[in-house]
């Protein structure tokens, strides 16, 4: 493509970077320019323009991506788009060694593909990159959201990885063996494709590996109302997935600690609500001291791990100061839970990120 920079370095792996985009004209060009600057000549960049009514497709095409147009009024959502792509372009997909799925507003640092290659040499079927929140500093509530996501990864993903357990997929920064994705893709039937894919992979007894040092930047919603709508969609989606995939959930529950770990990471959310319910359970069990002690010990351990994780983060002063706004964070979640009970569809929230290619992703927490 004329005027588009692409690294002439050949990768040991042929990677397809795929973005499923629905009406993302405000952010897609910056994202594609960022990715194209880092692609090697052996890699490819695809955009699936999914039921778009704006200029996403022509903007993506002009930015150097190969664009596929999907128009389906009956089947909406990213999960349906993945299923459609797997079904209609199977031969093209399996010609790659790996597929990397990113969101339309995701950004990657310069060292992304070098670090990815260093992890892929160990051989994986599916992996999840580290997701580094950005653009949250101006809002205490957004800062708590970022804190929650970072601690979840640096603490709880680290523990799961140490034990050899699977981590959950996060929607962006997901890496698949294309043959695996072609196999499980037709079974995605929910708004929250990350939950569905996590369950479908776990059913195959394949562990999702955490690529700790491979970082994807993820901008946070600009307003609390946006975050509320986002969490409403997530909350409704995760419990619908719990019901739709109940047979898989039962299989995983029967597998013991590994299965419990992935189920808790997907469904025992938000963490503050889980801890609150456990504290209430502990008090109801006071007549049974041993059971109550076990519950309170689990709660105490989890709180200690969260606090330790906070101290390990860069800008920990900012995160610690944001903790005084936890009541507002809880109110935001409660509003989202209430909103999730209404029959309504929510568009994904996007924030235009002023990203600098040479910025340090502060991967001190992910090295």
Secondary structure, 3 states (H helix, E strand, C coil): CCCCCCECCCCCCCEEEEEEECCCCCCHHHHHHHHHHHCECCCEEEEEEECCCCCHHHHHHHCCCEEEEECCCCCCCHHHHHHHHHHHCHHHHCCCCEEEEECCCCEECCCHHHHHHHHHCCCCCEEEEEEEEECCCCCHHHHHHHHHHHHHHHHHHHHHHHHCCCCCCCCCCEEECHHHHHHHHCCCCCCCHHHHHHHHHHHCCCCCEEEEEEEEEEECCCCHHHHHHHHHHHHHHHHHHHHHCHHHHHHHHHCCHHHHHHHHHHHCCCHHHHHHHHHHHHHHCCCCHHHHHHHHHHHHHHHHHHHHHHHHCCCHHHHHHHHHHHHHHHHHHHHHHHHHCCCCCCCCCCCCCCCCCCCCCCHHHCC
